[in-house]
Amino acid sequence: MIHIDRKDEPDNFSDRVRFRGRLFLQGNPSPTSKQWRSHQYWREVGSDLHDAYGGICAYSCHWIPYDTGADTVEHFRPKAIYPDEAYEWSNYRLVCATLNGRKGVYGDVLDPFVIQDGWFVIDFPSMLVKPDSDLAPGNRQCVQATIDRLGLNDEGTCLKSRVKWLTDYCSNDISLDYFRRHAPFIVAELERQDLLATIREVFIT
């Protein structure tokens, strides 16, 4: 994960989501799961969220294709616990469906709007995500808890995707600019560790 700057809400967000949501909550202050399902107004700004954040999942830091989850709006503060924030743009994160499901209602995932670059690091060539060893113990524990909760080192999903992105780059199948726009965390770590010039030798051999 890397730090993400919060983007402004769409001009018509209040009319499309906030006002309708607040009206619903006035009569249903503690909605049931069934009631939530029929009042998912946040889905109407899924494409806006995708565009605002360049299609990059806030947790995996990989590009989300339009046909496999562009409308995945993650409530960072779970709507079941914080219903008053269910219809607030500031509570939305663009997240792929897989990691959205893994986060659930647990409160041990760090907010990408709050974390600092360098808290999460990538070990090359293993591609495993780890806490920065220089972090204070409390922050290091929070980073590790986020990695574990989201499964950022899961071999079948996140790790596999990181390996593919780097393989494509090292094989000259994609340009550095494309790599940076679609997998910014990996490129940020290559640059921070001064490995861009040598990664092909390290990773391919």
BAPA-228593 format. One record per residue (C-alpha): residue in three letters; z negated, x negated, y. Coordinates in steps of 0.2 Angstrom, whole numbers, plus 2048, in hexadecimal, padded with zeros to 3 digits. Layout:
<recs>
ALAZXY
...
</recs>
This chain:
<recs>
MET800800800
ILE8037FB812
HIS7FD802822
ILE808811828
ASP80881783A
ARG80682983D
LYS815833843
ASP81584184F
GLU817852848
PRO82785C84A
ASP82A86685A
ASN82A876850
PHE81B872845
SER80F87E84C
ASP81A88D84B
ARG820889839
VAL810883832
ARG80088283C
PHE7FF894844
ARG80489D834
GLY7F889282A
ARG7E9896836
LEU7ED8A9835
PHE7EC8A8822
LEU7DC89E822
GLN7D48AB82E
GLY7D58B8821
ASN7D28AB812
PRO7C789D818
SER7C5897806
PRO7D589B7FD
THR7D789B7EB
SER7E58917E2
LYS7F08A17E1
GLN7EE8A47F3
TRP7F28927F7
ARG8028937ED
SER8098A27F7
HIS80589A808
GLN80C888806
TYR813888817
TRP812875817
ARG82187480C
GLU82C87A81A
VAL829869822
GLY82C85E813
SER83D858818
ASP83585482A
LEU82884A822
HIS835841817
ASP83F83D826
ALA830838831
TYR82A82B825
GLY83B82481F
GLY83982C80E
ILE82C81F809
CYS81E8257FE
ALA80D821807
TYR80581B7F7
SER8138127ED
CYS81C80C7FC
HIS82D8107F3
TRP83B81B7FA
ILE83A82D7F3
PRO84C8347EF
TYR8508447F6
ASP85384D7E5
THR8428477DD
GLY83484C7E9
ALA83984B7FC
ASP82F85B7FF
THR81F8537F8
VAL812856805
GLU80184E801
HIS7F1855809
PHE7E784580C
ARG7D884F80E
PRO7D985C800
LYS7DD86D806
ALA7D08747F8
ILE7C286B801
TYR7C986B813
PRO7D387B815
ASP7D387A828
GLU7DE86A826
ALA7EA87281A
TYR7F6876828
GLU7F4866833
TRP802859834
SER7F584C836
ASN7EF84F825
TYR80084D81C
ARG80683E813
LEU81783C80B
VAL8138387F9
CYS81E8387E9
ALA8198467DD
THR81283A7D0
LEU8058327DC
ASN8018437E5
GLY7FB8497D4
ARG7F183A7D0
LYS7E883A7E0
GLY7E284C7DE
VAL7D28517E7
TYR7C98407E5
GLY7C38377F4
ASP7C58257EF
VAL7D78237F5
LEU7D9819805
ASP7E3821813
PRO7F3817817
PHE7F181C829
VAL7E0812829
ILE7E280381E
GLN7E87F2825
ASP7F77E881F
GLY7F17DB812
TRP7E37E580A
PHE7EF7E97FB
VAL7F87DA7F5
ILE8067D77E7
ASP8047C97DB
PHE8157C17D7
PRO81D7C17CB
SER8117CD7C1
MET8147DA7CF
LEU8027E07CD
VAL7FA7E87DD
LYS7E97E07E0
PRO7DC7E07EE
ASP7DD7D27FA
SER7D07C57F4
ASP7CA7C2806
LEU7C57D4809
ALA7B27D980B
PRO7AB7DF7FA
GLY7AA7F1800
ASN7BC7F1806
ARG7C27E87F6
GLN7B97F57EB
CYS7C28037F5
VAL7D37FB7F3
GLN7D07F97E0
ALA7CB80B7DF
THR7DB8117E7
ILE7E58067DC
ASP7DD80D7CD
ARG7DD81F7D3
LEU7F081F7D7
GLY7F58147C8
LEU7FE8087D3
ASN7FF7FC7C4
ASP8048097B8
GLU8128017AD
GLY81C8107AC
THR81D8157BE
CYS81880B7CD
LEU8187FA7C5
LYS8297FE7BD
SER8308037CD
ARG82A7F37D6
VAL8327E97C8
LYS8427F27CA
TRP8437F07DD
LEU8407DD7DC
THR84C7DB7CE
ASP85A7E47D7
TYR8567D97E6
CYS8557C97DC
SER8657CD7D3
ASN86E7D07E4
ASP8717E27E0
ILE8697E77F1
SER8677DF802
LEU8577D980A
ASP8597E7817
TYR85B7F4809
PHE84C7ED800
ARG8427ED80F
ARG846800814
HIS843806802
ALA8347FC7FC
PRO82C7F580B
PHE81B7F0803
ILE8247E47F7
VAL82E7DC805
ALA81F7DB810
GLU8157D1803
LEU8247C67FF
GLU8247C1812
ARG8117C0813
GLN8117B4804
ASP8207AB80B
LEU8297AE7FA
LEU83A7B6800
ALA8437A57FF
THR83D7A17EE
ILE83A7B27E5
ARG84A7B27DC
GLU8457A27D3
VAL8337A87D0
PHE8387B97CA
ILE8487B77C0
THR8427A77B6
</recs>
